[in-house]
Amino acid sequence: MVNEVENQPPHQVVIVGGGFGGLYTAKALNSDNINVTLIDKRNFHLFQPLLYQVATGTLSPADISSPLRSVLSKSKNTKVLLGEVYDIDPQAQKVLMGSEAIPYDTLIIATGAKHSYFGKDDWETFAPGLKTVEDAIEMRRRIFMAFEAAEKETDPQLRRAWLTFVVVGGGPTGVELAGAIAELAYHTMKEDFRNIDTTEAQVLLLEGLDRLLPPFAAELSLQAEASLQNLGVTVQTKTLVTNIEDDIVTIKQDDEVTQIHAKTVLWAAGVKASPLGKVLAQRTNVECDRAGRVIVEPDLSIKDYPNIFVIGDLAHFAHQNGKPLPGVAPVAMQQGEYVASLVKQRLQGKTVPRFYYVDRGSLAVIGQNSAVVDLGFMKLTGFVAWLVWLLIHIYFLIEFDNKLVVMIQWGWNYFTRKRGARLITGKEAIGYYAASTNKQMINV
């Protein structure tokens, strides 16, 4: 007698988003009785924790990117579609992508988040964030163009503005960006220019709270600040940015208002959920928090829709300790694996316990030979922490060739302090200098 389960059609799972959450879900759903469709507007998975190294010329975008089709090529039950989901029909159980309506039995949304300017979206023109490859390339262009422009500048005041770099936000991204820029100015490029001394550059890191790296233990925050200062970074805590316009950053410290003249301002201060969270709220009446994250149930589904799950940065999961889980890669990975297990168990008529995040620690690199690592049971700083940071990031890179290339590149950079990806790209590269200095370009 043929088993009744074997006669059932494959369960259709649609995953929207190929980041850590979506990719880990798809890899864990490699099962004969499940068909998986992964939809992403990019054809690659991006290892976001190392984006700042693209922005500062250590790595190239391809070093931290993996084609989704390649990663999932051995998952024969999975197909990848390039496109953007713009709407959801939960009653008909379909997602809408362009002119296509793709049916699902289970829907998993993992579209992540983007940078937030807290209602001041016009600041994005002056202070790019760091969430995509394009963001990193734009940051890289601005950083290295600043040194090139300073080399040409004869006005001391304008030259000083070109050599002033302001990083807004003292979380891991801001700390890592500020440290990398300081290493560029004070070590990597100090012999490369003739008209300027790059060691005269000023790198400012601004944080609104009373210490850097707020999620970390207080002693690690202090160590990170000390390490940054040793690199030459000027750290200003309890500092609020009140305006960014043209080349001027206005800050407020207590009741004192100050203006900083800087040609390069980089944003690492906040995130907001992807627009698909708002769409989901409109279609299902699910609640969202102030950042636009979808409030999920203990099993990561949404209220009244047990077959729709939200994971990763888009999810507001506060069932563990009353606070939402942080928007970091390990959370998305564990949530993806959990939802995959839940789907498979449901098909077998079984149930699984609620999701529980296992926090294995936090880490941030400050510069070469310096990092802070909080493993819960152990706190590390300095060279040992830096080695741990290296090994963990190598381990979590998706493909072997990425691991190999990044290891070789890091080894070469360590001994030579050279950064081979210091490229200024884009048709506007030269025009950017002209526009910023209000000089006319002469075509020859």
PALUM-919326 format. One record per residue (C-alpha): residue in three letters; residue number from 1; y, z, x. Coordinates in steps of 0.2 Angstrom, whole numbers, plus 5000, padded with zeros to 4 digits. Layout:
ATOM   mimar   vovo     py     pz     px
ATOM     ALA    NUM      Y      Z      X
...
END
This chain:
ATOM   mimar   vovo     py     pz     px
ATOM     MET      1   5000   5000   5000
ATOM     VAL      2   5017   4995   5007
ATOM     ASN      3   5029   5009   5009
ATOM     GLU      4   5043   5009   4996
ATOM     VAL      5   5056   5012   5010
ATOM     GLU      6   5051   4997   5019
ATOM     ASN      7   5054   4986   5004
ATOM     GLN      8   5072   4992   5003
ATOM     PRO      9   5086   4980   5010
ATOM     PRO     10   5094   4987   5026
ATOM     HIS     11   5108   5000   5024
ATOM     GLN     12   5125   4991   5027
ATOM     VAL     13   5137   5001   5038
ATOM     VAL     14   5154   4995   5042
ATOM     ILE     15   5164   5003   5056
ATOM     VAL     16   5182   5000   5058
ATOM     GLY     17   5188   5003   5076
ATOM     GLY     18   5180   5000   5092
ATOM     GLY     19   5187   5015   5102
ATOM     PHE     20   5177   5030   5107
ATOM     GLY     21   5172   5035   5089
ATOM     GLY     22   5168   5018   5083
ATOM     LEU     23   5158   5013   5098
ATOM     TYR     24   5148   5029   5100
ATOM     THR     25   5144   5028   5081
ATOM     ALA     26   5138   5010   5083
ATOM     LYS     27   5127   5013   5098
ATOM     ALA     28   5119   5028   5090
ATOM     LEU     29   5115   5018   5074
ATOM     ASN     30   5103   5006   5083
ATOM     SER     31   5089   5006   5069
ATOM     ASP     32   5079   4993   5060
ATOM     ASN     33   5083   4999   5043
ATOM     ILE     34   5102   4999   5046
ATOM     ASN     35   5114   4984   5048
ATOM     VAL     36   5130   4988   5057
ATOM     THR     37   5146   4978   5057
ATOM     LEU     38   5160   4984   5069
ATOM     ILE     39   5177   4977   5066
ATOM     ASP     40   5191   4978   5078
ATOM     LYS     41   5207   4969   5081
ATOM     ARG     42   5203   4968   5100
ATOM     ASN     43   5187   4961   5107
ATOM     PHE     44   5186   4975   5120
ATOM     HIS     45   5184   4994   5121
ATOM     LEU     46   5198   5002   5131
ATOM     PHE     47   5196   5018   5141
ATOM     GLN     48   5212   5026   5136
ATOM     PRO     49   5212   5041   5148
ATOM     LEU     50   5215   5029   5163
ATOM     LEU     51   5229   5019   5155
ATOM     TYR     52   5242   5028   5165
ATOM     GLN     53   5233   5021   5181
ATOM     VAL     54   5236   5004   5174
ATOM     ALA     55   5254   5008   5171
ATOM     THR     56   5257   5014   5189
ATOM     GLY     57   5247   5000   5198
ATOM     THR     58   5231   5009   5203
ATOM     LEU     59   5220   4999   5192
ATOM     SER     60   5220   4983   5182
ATOM     PRO     61   5217   4982   5164
ATOM     ALA     62   5200   4974   5166
ATOM     ASP     63   5194   4989   5176
ATOM     ILE     64   5195   5001   5161
ATOM     SER     65   5190   4988   5147
ATOM     SER     66   5173   4983   5141
ATOM     PRO     67   5170   4968   5129
ATOM     LEU     68   5163   4975   5113
ATOM     ARG     69   5150   4961   5112
ATOM     SER     70   5143   4965   5129
ATOM     VAL     71   5142   4984   5126
ATOM     LEU     72   5133   4981   5110
ATOM     SER     73   5122   4966   5115
ATOM     LYS     74   5106   4976   5115
ATOM     SER     75   5109   4983   5098
ATOM     LYS     76   5102   4968   5088
ATOM     ASN     77   5106   4976   5071
ATOM     THR     78   5125   4976   5076
ATOM     LYS     79   5137   4962   5074
ATOM     VAL     80   5155   4963   5080
ATOM     LEU     81   5169   4954   5070
ATOM     LEU     82   5187   4951   5078
ATOM     GLY     83   5200   4955   5065
ATOM     GLU     84   5211   4968   5057
ATOM     VAL     85   5206   4978   5041
ATOM     TYR     86   5222   4979   5030
ATOM     ASP     87   5214   4986   5014
ATOM     ILE     88   5199   4995   5006
ATOM     ASP     89   5192   4994   4989
ATOM     PRO     90   5181   5010   4988
ATOM     GLN     91   5176   5007   4970
ATOM     ALA     92   5168   4990   4975
ATOM     GLN     93   5163   4997   4992
ATOM     LYS     94   5172   4983   5002
ATOM     VAL     95   5184   4982   5016
ATOM     LEU     96   5197   4968   5016
ATOM     MET     97   5200   4958   5032
ATOM     GLY     98   5210   4943   5031
ATOM     SER     99   5203   4933   5017
ATOM     GLU    100   5186   4941   5019
ATOM     ALA    101   5179   4955   5008
ATOM     ILE    102   5165   4964   5018
ATOM     PRO    103   5153   4975   5008
ATOM     TYR    104   5147   4992   5014
ATOM     ASP    105   5135   5006   5009
ATOM     THR    106   5143   5017   5022
ATOM     LEU    107   5161   5015   5029
ATOM     ILE    108   5166   5024   5045
ATOM     ILE    109   5185   5023   5049
ATOM     ALA    110   5190   5026   5067
ATOM     THR    111   5206   5017   5070
ATOM     GLY    112   5214   5031   5081
ATOM     ALA    113   5232   5034   5083
ATOM     LYS    114   5248   5027   5091
ATOM     HIS    115   5263   5036   5099
ATOM     SER    116   5276   5044   5087
ATOM     TYR    117   5294   5046   5090
ATOM     PHE    118   5296   5059   5077
ATOM     GLY    119   5307   5048   5065
ATOM     LYS    120   5317   5040   5079
ATOM     ASP    121   5307   5024   5080
ATOM     ASP    122   5322   5015   5088
ATOM     TRP    123   5319   5025   5104
ATOM     GLU    124   5303   5014   5107
ATOM     THR    125   5314   5000   5113
ATOM     PHE    126   5321   5011   5127
ATOM     ALA    127   5305   5022   5130
ATOM     PRO    128   5288   5014   5128
ATOM     GLY    129   5273   5024   5124
ATOM     LEU    130   5256   5022   5131
ATOM     LYS    131   5242   5018   5119
ATOM     THR    132   5237   5000   5122
ATOM     VAL    133   5235   4988   5137
ATOM     GLU    134   5251   4980   5132
ATOM     ASP    135   5260   4997   5133
ATOM     ALA    136   5253   5000   5150
ATOM     ILE    137   5258   4983   5157
ATOM     GLU    138   5275   4985   5150
ATOM     MET    139   5277   5002   5158
ATOM     ARG    140   5271   4995   5174
ATOM     ARG    141   5284   4981   5173
ATOM     ARG    142   5298   4993   5170
ATOM     ILE    143   5292   5005   5184
ATOM     PHE    144   5291   4992   5198
ATOM     MET    145   5306   4982   5191
ATOM     ALA    146   5316   4998   5194
ATOM     PHE    147   5312   4998   5212
ATOM     GLU    148   5316   4979   5214
ATOM     ALA    149   5332   4981   5205
ATOM     ALA    150   5337   4996   5215
ATOM     GLU    151   5334   4985   5231
ATOM     LYS    152   5347   4973   5225
ATOM     GLU    153   5360   4985   5218
ATOM     THR    154   5375   4988   5228
ATOM     ASP    155   5383   5001   5216
ATOM     PRO    156   5377   5018   5221
ATOM     GLN    157   5378   5025   5204
ATOM     LEU    158   5368   5011   5196
ATOM     ARG    159   5356   5012   5211
ATOM     ARG    160   5353   5030   5207
ATOM     ALA    161   5350   5026   5189
ATOM     TRP    162   5337   5013   5194
ATOM     LEU    163   5329   5026   5204
ATOM     THR    164   5328   5039   5191
ATOM     PHE    165   5312   5040   5180
ATOM     VAL    166   5311   5051   5165
ATOM     VAL    167   5294   5055   5157
ATOM     VAL    168   5296   5064   5140
ATOM     GLY    169   5281   5075   5136
ATOM     GLY    170   5272   5088   5146
ATOM     GLY    171   5254   5085   5140
ATOM     PRO    172   5240   5077   5150
ATOM     THR    173   5247   5059   5149
ATOM     GLY    174   5265   5065   5154
ATOM     VAL    175   5259   5076   5168
ATOM     GLU    176   5248   5062   5175
ATOM     LEU    177   5262   5048   5173
ATOM     ALA    178   5275   5059   5182
ATOM     GLY    179   5263   5063   5196
ATOM     ALA    180   5258   5045   5199
ATOM     ILE    181   5276   5039   5199
ATOM     ALA    182   5280   5052   5212
ATOM     GLU    183   5266   5047   5223
ATOM     LEU    184   5272   5029   5222
ATOM     ALA    185   5290   5033   5227
ATOM     TYR    186   5286   5047   5240
ATOM     HIS    187   5271   5039   5248
ATOM     THR    188   5264   5022   5243
ATOM     MET    189   5280   5012   5244
ATOM     LYS    190   5291   5022   5256
ATOM     GLU    191   5289   5008   5269
ATOM     ASP    192   5290   4993   5258
ATOM     PHE    193   5309   4991   5255
ATOM     ARG    194   5324   4988   5267
ATOM     ASN    195   5339   4992   5257
ATOM     ILE    196   5333   5008   5248
ATOM     ASP    197   5324   5024   5252
ATOM     THR    198   5311   5026   5238
ATOM     THR    199   5309   5044   5243
ATOM     GLU    200   5327   5047   5235
ATOM     ALA    201   5320   5043   5218
ATOM     GLN    202   5321   5057   5205
ATOM     VAL    203   5306   5059   5193
ATOM     LEU    204   5310   5071   5179
ATOM     LEU    205   5296   5078   5167
ATOM     LEU    206   5303   5085   5151
ATOM     GLU    207   5294   5096   5139
ATOM     GLY    208   5300   5104   5123
ATOM     LEU    209   5289   5120   5124
ATOM     ASP    210   5289   5134   5137
ATOM     ARG    211   5276   5127   5148
ATOM     LEU    212   5267   5111   5153
ATOM     LEU    213   5249   5107   5146
ATOM     PRO    214   5250   5118   5131
ATOM     PRO    215   5232   5117   5126
ATOM     PHE    216   5227   5123   5144
ATOM     ALA    217   5226   5141   5150
ATOM     ALA    218   5243   5148   5155
ATOM     GLU    219   5238   5150   5173
ATOM     LEU    220   5233   5132   5174
ATOM     SER    221   5249   5126   5166
ATOM     LEU    222   5258   5136   5180
ATOM     GLN    223   5247   5128   5193
ATOM     ALA    224   5250   5111   5187
ATOM     GLU    225   5269   5114   5187
ATOM     ALA    226   5268   5120   5205
ATOM     SER    227   5258   5105   5210
ATOM     LEU    228   5270   5093   5202
ATOM     GLN    229   5285   5101   5210
ATOM     ASN    230   5276   5100   5227
ATOM     LEU    231   5274   5081   5224
ATOM     GLY    232   5293   5080   5221
ATOM     VAL    233   5293   5080   5202
ATOM     THR    234   5307   5090   5193
ATOM     VAL    235   5300   5099   5178
ATOM     GLN    236   5311   5105   5164
ATOM     THR    237   5303   5115   5150
ATOM     LYS    238   5311   5121   5134
ATOM     THR    239   5320   5104   5135
ATOM     LEU    240   5322   5094   5119
ATOM     VAL    241   5327   5076   5119
ATOM     THR    242   5340   5073   5106
ATOM     ASN    243   5344   5055   5109
ATOM     ILE    244   5339   5040   5120
ATOM     GLU    245   5351   5025   5120
ATOM     ASP    246   5353   5011   5133
ATOM     ASP    247   5352   5020   5150
ATOM     ILE    248   5356   5038   5144
ATOM     VAL    249   5344   5052   5139
ATOM     THR    250   5353   5066   5130
ATOM     ILE    251   5344   5083   5131
ATOM     LYS    252   5347   5100   5125
ATOM     GLN    253   5342   5116   5134
ATOM     ASP    254   5346   5131   5123
ATOM     ASP    255   5364   5127   5118
ATOM     GLU    256   5368   5116   5133
ATOM     VAL    257   5368   5097   5130
ATOM     THR    258   5366   5086   5146
ATOM     GLN    259   5365   5067   5148
ATOM     ILE    260   5354   5059   5161
ATOM     HIS    261   5357   5042   5167
ATOM     ALA    262   5340   5033   5169
ATOM     LYS    263   5335   5015   5168
ATOM     THR    264   5317   5020   5166
ATOM     VAL    265   5311   5032   5152
ATOM     LEU    266   5293   5033   5147
ATOM     TRP    267   5287   5042   5131
ATOM     ALA    268   5272   5054   5131
ATOM     ALA    269   5277   5066   5118
ATOM     GLY    270   5268   5063   5102
ATOM     VAL    271   5256   5053   5091
ATOM     LYS    272   5254   5048   5073
ATOM     ALA    273   5239   5041   5064
ATOM     SER    274   5236   5023   5062
ATOM     PRO    275   5242   5014   5046
ATOM     LEU    276   5225   5013   5039
ATOM     GLY    277   5226   5032   5035
ATOM     LYS    278   5240   5029   5023
ATOM     VAL    279   5230   5015   5015
ATOM     LEU    280   5215   5026   5013
ATOM     ALA    281   5226   5040   5005
ATOM     GLN    282   5232   5027   4992
ATOM     ARG    283   5215   5021   4988
ATOM     THR    284   5206   5037   4987
ATOM     ASN    285   5219   5050   4984
ATOM     VAL    286   5213   5059   5000
ATOM     GLU    287   5226   5071   5007
ATOM     CYS    288   5234   5067   5024
ATOM     ASP    289   5244   5079   5036
ATOM     ARG    290   5261   5077   5042
ATOM     ALA    291   5255   5066   5056
ATOM     GLY    292   5246   5054   5044
ATOM     ARG    293   5229   5060   5049
ATOM     VAL    294   5216   5060   5035
ATOM     ILE    295   5210   5078   5030
ATOM     VAL    296   5191   5077   5030
ATOM     GLU    297   5177   5087   5024
ATOM     PRO    298   5165   5098   5035
ATOM     ASP    299   5153   5083   5037
ATOM     LEU    300   5168   5071   5041
ATOM     SER    301   5167   5062   5024
ATOM     ILE    302   5182   5062   5013
ATOM     LYS    303   5184   5071   4997
ATOM     ASP    304   5175   5063   4982
ATOM     TYR    305   5168   5049   4993
ATOM     PRO    306   5153   5055   5002
ATOM     ASN    307   5150   5038   5009
ATOM     ILE    308   5167   5036   5018
ATOM     PHE    309   5169   5045   5035
ATOM     VAL    310   5185   5046   5045
ATOM     ILE    311   5182   5051   5064
ATOM     GLY    312   5192   5052   5080
ATOM     ASP    313   5211   5053   5081
ATOM     LEU    314   5213   5048   5063
ATOM     ALA    315   5203   5063   5056
ATOM     HIS    316   5211   5080   5053
ATOM     PHE    317   5196   5092   5055
ATOM     ALA    318   5201   5110   5053
ATOM     HIS    319   5184   5118   5047
ATOM     GLN    320   5180   5126   5064
ATOM     ASN    321   5194   5138   5068
ATOM     GLY    322   5207   5133   5056
ATOM     LYS    323   5216   5121   5068
ATOM     PRO    324   5214   5103   5068
ATOM     LEU    325   5203   5097   5083
ATOM     PRO    326   5213   5088   5097
ATOM     GLY    327   5215   5070   5098
ATOM     VAL    328   5204   5068   5114
ATOM     ALA    329   5189   5056   5118
ATOM     PRO    330   5176   5070   5118
ATOM     VAL    331   5180   5074   5100
ATOM     ALA    332   5178   5056   5094
ATOM     MET    333   5162   5054   5104
ATOM     GLN    334   5154   5069   5097
ATOM     GLN    335   5160   5064   5079
ATOM     GLY    336   5153   5047   5081
ATOM     GLU    337   5136   5053   5086
ATOM     TYR    338   5136   5066   5072
ATOM     VAL    339   5140   5053   5058
ATOM     ALA    340   5127   5041   5065
ATOM     SER    341   5114   5055   5064
ATOM     LEU    342   5120   5060   5047
ATOM     VAL    343   5118   5042   5040
ATOM     LYS    344   5100   5040   5047
ATOM     GLN    345   5095   5057   5041
ATOM     ARG    346   5102   5053   5023
ATOM     LEU    347   5091   5037   5023
ATOM     GLN    348   5076   5048   5026
ATOM     GLY    349   5081   5060   5012
ATOM     LYS    350   5086   5074   5024
ATOM     THR    351   5102   5084   5026
ATOM     VAL    352   5111   5089   5042
ATOM     PRO    353   5122   5104   5045
ATOM     ARG    354   5141   5102   5045
ATOM     PHE    355   5149   5095   5061
ATOM     TYR    356   5153   5107   5075
ATOM     TYR    357   5163   5102   5090
ATOM     VAL    358   5157   5108   5107
ATOM     ASP    359   5172   5110   5118
ATOM     ARG    360   5166   5107   5136
ATOM     GLY    361   5183   5109   5143
ATOM     SER    362   5200   5100   5147
ATOM     LEU    363   5206   5092   5163
ATOM     ALA    364   5221   5083   5169
ATOM     VAL    365   5225   5076   5186
ATOM     ILE    366   5242   5079   5195
ATOM     GLY    367   5240   5068   5210
ATOM     GLN    368   5229   5064   5225
ATOM     ASN    369   5218   5079   5229
ATOM     SER    370   5226   5089   5214
ATOM     ALA    371   5220   5093   5197
ATOM     VAL    372   5217   5107   5184
ATOM     VAL    373   5201   5109   5175
ATOM     ASP    374   5197   5121   5161
ATOM     LEU    375   5178   5122   5158
ATOM     GLY    376   5179   5138   5147
ATOM     PHE    377   5168   5148   5158
ATOM     MET    378   5177   5142   5174
ATOM     LYS    379   5194   5136   5179
ATOM     LEU    380   5197   5125   5194
ATOM     THR    381   5212   5119   5203
ATOM     GLY    382   5216   5109   5218
ATOM     PHE    383   5204   5097   5227
ATOM     VAL    384   5188   5104   5219
ATOM     ALA    385   5196   5101   5202
ATOM     TRP    386   5201   5083   5207
ATOM     LEU    387   5183   5079   5212
ATOM     VAL    388   5177   5085   5195
ATOM     TRP    389   5190   5075   5186
ATOM     LEU    390   5185   5059   5196
ATOM     LEU    391   5166   5062   5192
ATOM     ILE    392   5169   5065   5174
ATOM     HIS    393   5180   5050   5172
ATOM     ILE    394   5168   5039   5181
ATOM     TYR    395   5153   5045   5171
ATOM     PHE    396   5162   5041   5154
ATOM     LEU    397   5167   5023   5159
ATOM     ILE    398   5156   5012   5147
ATOM     GLU    399   5149   4999   5159
ATOM     PHE    400   5141   5000   5176
ATOM     ASP    401   5153   4987   5183
ATOM     ASN    402   5168   4997   5178
ATOM     LYS    403   5161   5012   5186
ATOM     LEU    404   5158   5003   5202
ATOM     VAL    405   5174   4994   5203
ATOM     VAL    406   5184   5010   5199
ATOM     MET    407   5175   5020   5212
ATOM     ILE    408   5178   5006   5225
ATOM     GLN    409   5196   5005   5220
ATOM     TRP    410   5199   5024   5220
ATOM     GLY    411   5190   5025   5237
ATOM     TRP    412   5202   5012   5245
ATOM     ASN    413   5217   5020   5237
ATOM     TYR    414   5212   5037   5244
ATOM     PHE    415   5211   5031   5262
ATOM     THR    416   5225   5018   5262
ATOM     ARG    417   5237   5025   5248
ATOM     LYS    418   5239   5007   5243
ATOM     ARG    419   5239   5001   5225
ATOM     GLY    420   5234   4983   5223
ATOM     ALA    421   5238   4981   5205
ATOM     ARG    422   5257   4983   5207
ATOM     LEU    423   5261   4967   5198
ATOM     ILE    424   5277   4963   5188
ATOM     THR    425   5271   4951   5175
ATOM     GLY    426   5279   4943   5159
ATOM     LYS    427   5291   4929   5156
ATOM     GLU    428   5305   4942   5155
ATOM     ALA    429   5302   4950   5172
ATOM     ILE    430   5318   4944   5180
ATOM     GLY    431   5328   4943   5164
ATOM     TYR    432   5325   4961   5162
ATOM     TYR    433   5335   4965   5178
ATOM     ALA    434   5349   4954   5173
ATOM     ALA    435   5350   4961   5155
ATOM     SER    436   5350   4979   5161
ATOM     THR    437   5363   4976   5174
ATOM     ASN    438   5374   4965   5163
ATOM     LYS    439   5374   4952   5176
ATOM     GLN    440   5372   4933   5172
ATOM     MET    441   5357   4924   5179
ATOM     ILE    442   5360   4908   5188
ATOM     ASN    443   5347   4895   5186
ATOM     VAL    444   5342   4885   5202
END
